[in-house]
Amino acid sequence: MGINFEKYAKRGTDGSDRKLRIFDSVQDRSYAEPPQYLGQPAIIGYPFDIGVERNNGRIGARGGPEAIRKALANLAWHRERLIADLGDVSSNLTNEESTDHYFDLEDQVESSQNSLYVAVSSALEKGYFPVVLGGGHDLAAATTLAALTTSTKGNSSCAILNFDAHFDLRAAPQANSGTGFLQAFQISQNNGRFGNYNYFAVGISEPSNSALLFETASHIGARFLLDRDVSPQGLEFITKIIESFDRIYVSVDLDTIEAPSMKAVSSPAPFGISVSALEGLLIELMESGKVVGIDFAEFNPNFDDDTLSSRVVARLIHTILTRQTSITK
């Protein structure tokens, strides 16, 4: 089952907050239940950070889903539409419980990725709009492949758009928070059911990515925008993606945001993009009606003493939920 948002509620004694806050609009749902309406937002938690540890990041992102839900719960809600919460995925799927074996179920990170792949695929098949809360950015291997699976079945082209300071195209002996998009690309190349892996990245930090990573990005045909170019060129870059694809899956690594506004991440950005710039691009994407799902990765509540960072994430998710509409193809 999902998460009961009532435990996060801050109520007035006169009951005046009824139907005015997100906690009143969240349904505690299971994966077996169909959405109340096509495109109903469905929150899915990915409470894992072993991949972050393997990538030498700051530990604590496993607490991200809980902290984000808490920050989100009491925001004002101005829509009649309900939001579903499908709970957190586990990493204990066995071979008998899943028919998809794109990941190594004996590996701690890949078993978690497999669980998320099954969960997001199921949500998309039923008609939900998944909003995945991380957790390490290793989640991207699962979420993007799930989006490609459902898009390919519908004969729709799908773009993978990553807001991130890093390409996350590392080649490593074990899956980690920096390997997700390369994993997904390699799996898609080896399995025809996924179609093309059209990868775009916005906010890339040139000093934070090795020459080898830029070479890998070129090898897989990735198109990207450096962090310093987001403000003058971001809208044009996003508009071209919207015009070129039927569907778009969005992944947001929160370390793409400038550190003063987002210090509670596994790897804070000394030079990132502003919250307002990111929100503006997300609004453009959501209003296109082509976004099929989104994830927010790497939030680390251990470094959020003043709760500013969690409130920034909650604000961005509130924007997504407010502007989200069902895809038309």
Beta strands, then each sheet from edge to edge (+ up, - down):
strand 1: 26-28
strand 2: 41-46
strand 3: 83-88
strand 4: 129-134
strand 5: 158-163
strand 6: 198-204
strand 7: 223-226
strand 8: 247-253
strand 9: 291-297
sheet 1: 1+ 3+ 2+ 4+ 9+ 8+ 5+ 6+ 7+
end
